[in-house]
Amino acid sequence: MNDPRRAAVIEIGSTGIRLLLAEYNAAGEWRILDQAGKPVALGRDVFTSGVVSRESALECFSVLRDFQEQLGAWGLLEGEVHIIATSALRAARNKDIFTDRVRRETGLDMTIIEGIEENRLMYQAVRFALKNDLPQFWRSNSMILDVGGGSTEIMLLRRGKMVAAHSLKLGTILIDQKVRQDTGSARFIERYLNENVRNTQEFLNDEMDLSNIRTLAAAGSDARQAARHIGRDLNERCRIIGKDDFLAFAKTVETYTVEDCVRRLGIPFVDAEGFVPGLLVYRTFLERLSAEELAVPAVSVREGYLIDLAQGADREPGDDFFSQIAASAISLGRKFRFDEEHSLHVASLCAALFDALEKEHGMNARDRMLLEAAAILHDIGMFIRGSRHQRHGQYIVVNAEIFGLKREDLDIIGNVIRYHREELPSPADIEYIALQREERILVLKMAAILRVADALDRGHSQRIARITLEKKGETLIIHSGPAGYSPGGGGDLTEPAAETPLATPRVNYRDLSLEQIGLKDKADLFQEVFGYKVLLV
């Protein structure tokens, strides 16, 4: 392994605390050096009372100190140990106090990962584990399913592209608590799961018909334990289980107690408590799919976090990652019946303007992606009402889940959508003022570009197929035309955006009166932010 580095990732989950110490390189390859896990009933506290109890907190701190002592023998440096937390602490009302105590007890910062971010990390890990050894996963409709103690993470993919990602409040601890409250019989568990999955299926089918999903990646620890007994190797980091074999195994163990799982299957106690409920969730989904086998990657969110570390904070995500975000945004738009042709055309116009104005705006590739996502979704609020649809759009987006985007990303996109028409940002706007200063500047820049791009397709007819920008003094001239058009002339903005193809025009492109009226109405923010008057010719 060339130029190896080391990192320890400690995950505080709903049922236990797990440690992964690995050596990795910039290519994202890793070799496990040490790992451990200890049970902690954190989820039972949170999902019953809503808070982490004093007893569970003390138990967590004790485990963390033990892990620190274990890692001390490896001589790790400052910054090489990372603590992350998932669904239990996401739901805890006293998570801020707990986070502060972790810092005081260990000297380390803890990151609580959002459900959609957990999806992204798991996707990275699954993709790395499968590689190209299961080509049908990337060529057909597929699902990644990760059943945890507090939630079930679902990702739907169409030919390898993300269609949707959801975090459901259906975890093994929640199932166990429900069973304890009622009869606890196997028949009851099956009925309870079927009801929950059927309700989930109704909204998932709007995004992808589950009966058409041909491959399933089961990414949770319960599936990994099952694969250890009945799976066959796909590669060194993934096993395959036939559908019939999995269903038969689930039938065999569905009446096992925790002690049976430990004694008869050799499952560590930290994983044994949720093992049977977890398998039953996988079974309930599998029975609704057309998949004939399960791919079970030997990875977790910890490996996904490790891949992030290997890539480095300063490394720009690749085009494939951006395309996954765009696909998820388009899927959300379709759910709310957006004007897809107009929205994608405006997104193309935004990208062309962004690239041409690179020196002026100073934004990076990730900012470009956020702008394109905002452009794709800028009219999504029309689903609720045309009047003030920018506010409705903001509400939809900030309360949605888009694969690969964090909550703060959605806040930025929501604000850009709000200001893509009519009103400009004001100190009285709570959602805008709540952003960090740097984020507010990003919103202004992105909204200014989106307003111009939206004006260029004022009639939703995609009449402008190519644009070239020319700067003359304090005026920015947008030359427009169909495919193959070249205005001649120049200016220091011409080269980056010259001959930018957008779409095939459907009407006479020379009649630009509607777009010119749109620019007159919407270019005010652009002039304020970038200092240019905008002229369309």
N, C-alpha and C positions, 0 to 999 in steps of 0.2 A: 504494500500500500504506500503510494508516494505521498510524501509530506504529511504524515498522519498527525492529527490533533485528538485530544480527548475531551469528553464531556460526560457529565452525569445528569440524567433527567429523573427527577423524583415526581411521581404523579400521585396527588391526593385524590382518590376516587371515592365512590359511594360506599364501597365495601372494604377498602383497604388502601394501604400506601405501598407503592411499588417503585423500585429503583432499577434504572438501567444505566450502566456505565459502559461506554463504547469508545472505540478509536475510529475516527472517520477522516475522510479527505474531502477536497473541494468538489470531487465528482459525485458526492453523495453516497459513496460506498462506506460501509461500516463493518466493524468486527466487535462483537460483544466481549467485553473483558470481565464483567461481573454483573449480577442481577440478584434481586431479592424482593420479597413481598411479605407484608404483615397485615393481618386483618384488623380493621378499625370500623366500628359500627357507626360511621359518620352519617350515612344515608338514613339509617333508622331514626336518628335524632331529628334530622332536618325535615324528612318527609312526614314525621309525626307531629313535631312541635313547631317547626319552622326555623329553629335555631340549632347551632352546635352547642351541646351541653358542656358544662365545665368538665365533666368526667371524660368525654370524648376528646375535648381540646387537649387536656393533659396527656391522654394516651397518644394523640397525634404528636405532641411535642417530644414525648419520650421516644417514639419511633424515629422521628426526624433526627434526634440527637444520636441514636444508635446508628443510623445510616451515615451521619457525618463522621462518626468514629470509624465505621467500616471504610468510608472513602478516604479517611486520613492516611490509611496505609498505602494508598496509591499516590499520595503526594500531589493531589490536584491543586491547581493555582486558583486565585480569586477570579471569579467570572466563569469557571468551568463547571459549576454546580448550579442547576436550574430547577426550581420548584414550580410545578403547574398544578392546577386544580380544575375539576370538571363539574358535573351536574349538581352534586350535593352542595358544594359551596356557592354555585351560581344561584341556588334557591334559598340559601341561608340569609335570614334577615340581619344576622350579626357578622356577615362576611368581612366587613371592613375592620371590625375589632379583631377578628380572628387573623386577618392578613397582617395587621400591625403586630400582633403577638408573635406570629411566625417570624417576623423580622427581628423582634427583640430577643426571641429565644434562640434563633439560629444565626442571626446576622445576614440572612439571605432574603431577597425579595421573592414574593410569590405572585405568579400570574394566574388569574382566573380566566379560563378560556371559554368564550361564548360557544353556544351550540353550533352555530354556522361555521365558526373558526375550527371547532373540533372536527366538523365534517371535512373541511379543507385539509387539515393535517392527516386525517385518516385516508383521504383520497390519495394524497402524496405517498403515504406508506404502502397502500394497496397497489398503486401503480408501479412502485419500485419492486414490490414482491412478485407481481405477476409478470413484469417485463413483457416480452413478446411471446411467452410460452403458452398463452391461452388466447390465440388470435380472435376467437369468436366473441370474447368479452368486449373487444374494441370494435367489432364489426356488426354487432347486433344490439338489440335493446337489452340493457343490463341494469342490475341493481347492486348497490353496496349496502349491506345491512349490518349495523353494529349495535348489538343489544348490550346495554350497560346496566349498572345498578339503579340509576335514576332516570335514564332516558334511553330511547332507541333512535339512533341516527340513520336516516334513510337518504340515499343518493340515487337518482335515476339518470341513466346515461343512454343516449341514442348515438350509436356508432362512435362511442368513446367521448362524445361531447356531453357536458352536463346539461340536463334538462331542468332538474330541480333538486333541491337539498332541503331536508326538513329535520328538525329535532323534536321528537314526540315524547310526551311525558308518559312513557310506558317502559318502565325498567323493572328488573328482577325484584328489587326491594319493594317497589310499589305493588307488584303482583303478589308477593308474599304477604304483605300487610293486608291486602284485600282478601286473600284466601283465609288468613287467620281470623278475620272479622266474620267470615261466613262459614260454610260447611267444611271447606278444605278438601273436598273430594276431587278426584281427577276429572269427573264429569263437570263439576262446577268450574274448575280452572279452564277446561276446554271451552265452555260456553262463554266465560268471561273474556278470554282472549279472542274468540271469534267475533264477539260483539265489538271489541275495541278495534280489531284489524278491519272488520267490515266497514266501520265508520271512517277509518283512515283510508281505506280503499276507495271510497266514494270521491274524496277530493284528489287522491293520487291519480285516479283514472282520468281526471280532466287534463292531467299533464302527460300521462302515458298509461295506456291500458295494461294493467298488471298481467293479464293473461297472455300478452305478447312479449313478455320479458323472458328471454331464453337463457340468460346466464346470471348467476347469483354469486356474489362474493360475500361470505359470512365472516365479518372481521372481528367479532368479539371473542373474549377469552373462553366462553362456553363452547363455541364452535371449535376453537383450537384444541380444547380438551377432547372433544368428540373425535376430531381428526386424528389425534394421537392414537386412538383405539381402532378406528375403522377407515381411515383415509389411506391414500397412496400418494407417493411423492410426485409433484409436478416439477418442482425444482427445489433448491435448498431452502427456500423461504415460503413455500406454498404446498399445500396438500389438496387432493381432490377427494370428495365423497360422492358416491352415486346417490341419487335421490331415494331410491328404494332402500338402500343401506341406511341412510340417515333416518328415514321414517321408521324403519324397524328398530333401530337403536333407540330413538326417542320413545317408542312404545315400550321398550324393555325397561328403561330407566325412569319412566314418568312417576312411578310409585316409590322411588328411592328416597330415603332420608338423607340428611347431610352426612350422617355417620356412614351410611352405605356408600356415598360418593367418595368419601375419604378412604374407607377400608377396602371396598371392592374395586374401585377404579383408580385409586392412588392419586386423587385430585387434592391439591393443597387446600387447607381449610379456608384460606382467603378467597378461593374461587368456588369452593364447594357449596356455599350457602345459596348462591344464585344459579347454580349449574342447571338444575332441572327446569325452573321457570324460563331461563334463557333459551334452552333447547326447544321448549314448547313455543316460544315466540317465533324462532326460526322456522319451526315446523308449520305454524299457522300461516306464515307468509309463503313458504315454499309450496304449500298445497294450492295456492292461488296463482302460481307462476307456471309457465311452460318449461322452465329449466329442468333438465334431467340430471344435473349434478351441482354440487356446491364447490366453489373454490374457497379454500380457507387459508388466507395468508397468515404467516406467523409473525404478524406485526401489530402494533397498537399505536395509539396517539403519541406515545413516547418516541417511536421511530419516526413518525411524521415530524415531530418537533426537532429531532436530530437532523433530519434532512434540511429543515429550515436553517439550523445552525451551520450546516455544511455549506449551504448556498451563500450565507453571509447576509447581514442586514443591508449592505449597500448594493447587493447584486439585484439588478432589475429582473423581475419575473419575465419569463419568455412569452413568445407569441401564443403558444399553446394554452398557457394559463389565462391569458387575456381572452382568448376565444372561448374558454370555458365560462368566464364571467359574462361575456356577451351573450352566449347561448342561454344562460340562466336568466339574464335580464329579458331576453326576447320571450322566453317561456312565461315569465311573469306578465309581460305585456299581453301575450295571447290570452292569458287567463282573464284579463280585464278588457279583451276585445279591442285592442288598440289598432290604429291605422298603421299597419306594419310597413307598407311601402313608404309612406311619408316619414315615419320615425327612422327607418334605416337610412333613408336619403338624407335626412337632417344629420344623422350621426356621421355619414360620409362627408358632408359639408363641414361639420365641426372638425373632423380629422384633417381635412385639407387646410382649413384656416389655422388650426393648431400648428401643423407642420410648417406653414409659411411664416408664421409669426413667432417662431421658436426663440429668436433673439429678443423679441419684445416682451414675451410673457415669462420666460425663464422657468417654465414648469417641466416636469420629468415625464417618463413613460407611464408611470402609474397614474399620474394626474390626467394624462391623455385618456387612459382607460376609464377613469371616473367620469370624465366629460362625455365620452361616448356612451357610457351607461345612462347618464342623465339625459342625453339626447334620445336614446332609444325609448326612454320612459317618460319623456317630457309631457306628453298628452294623455298619460294613463288615467288622470283624474276625470277625463271625459266620460268614463264609465259611470261615474256618480252623477255629474251634472256639467254641462258646458260652461255655465257661469262660474267664474272663479275656479276653474278646473286646476289651476296651478296649485291652489291650496289643498284640494282633494288629492292631487298627485303626490304632494309632499307627504300627506298623511299615509297614503298607501305604501309608499316606499320606505318610510322610516319604521313602519310596522311589518315590513316584509322580510323575507330571507332571500338573499342573492348569494349564490355560491362564491366563495373566495373573498367576500367583502365583510369587513368588521362593522360593528355598530357605528363607529365614528365615520366610516366611509359612507354609510347610508345616510347619516346626518348631513354630510356635505352634499351628496347627490340630491337629497330632499330639498335642501335650501336652493340649490341651483335650479331645480324644477320650479320651485316657488317663484323665483325671480326671472323666469324665462319670458314673462309677458307682464304687461301693465306695471304694477308697483315695483319700486326699487327698494333695496335694503334700508331699514330704518333702525335707529337705536331702540325703538319701541317694540321691535320684533324679537320676542323671547328666544325662539329657536335659533335665530341668527346670532344674537348677542351671546348665547350660551357657548358658541364655538370659540376655540382658541383664536388668537389674533391671526396667526398664520393661516388657519383654516378659513377665516372670514375673507382674507385676501384671495385665497384660492376660489372661494365662491364667487367673488366679484369678477375675477378673470374668466372663470368658466361660464358664468351667466352671461357676461358680455359677449363671448363668442357664440354661445347657444342662441342668444336673441338674434344675432345677425344671421346665423345659419337657418333658423326657423323662418326669418323674414324672406330668405332666398327661396323658400318653398311655400310662400304664403297661400297659394292656391291648392296645395297638396297635389300638384300635377307633375312634379319632377321635370319641369321644363328646362332647368339649367343642368346640363350634363357635365360641363367642365368649367373650372374657374382658374384664373391666373391673377395674382395680386401685383399691383404696381403702386409704389409709394411716390407721391409728388408733393413735396413740402409737408403740409399738415393734413393732406388728404390721402386716403387709402382707396385706390380705384380697383374695383372687382370687375375684371373682364369675364364675361360669360359666353358660353357657346356650346354647341353640340359636340359629339365625338369628332375628333380630328381638327377642331377649331384652334387656331393660333392667332392671337391678336397682334403680334408683333410688338415693337416697343420694348420696354424693360423696366428697370428699377431694381433696387437691391432686394426686393421681396419676390421678384419674378421667378428666379431659379428654383428655390425650394419647392414651390407649388406649381410650377409650369406643367401644363398638360395633365391636370389632375382629373382622371375619369371618375364620374359619379354614377350615372345611370343613363339609360337611353330615354331621351325626352319623348313625351307622348303628344305634345302640342307644339305650336309655333314658338320657338324659343326666342324670337326677336321681339315678341310682345312682352316687355318686362314691366309694364305699368303696375301690375299688382305687386310684384316683388319690390319695386321702387317705393311704392306707398308703404309697404311693410317695413322697409329699411328706415324710412323717415320716422315711423312710429317707434322702432325698436333699437335704433343704433345709438341712442342717447347714452346708455351705460358704457358702450364700447368707447365712445369719445371721452367719457369721463375717466375710464380706467387706462386706456392706451394713448389718448391724446390725439386720435385721428378722426376726422370726419370720414364717413364711408359713402362712396359713390358707386353705383352699379351701372355698367354700360354693356 
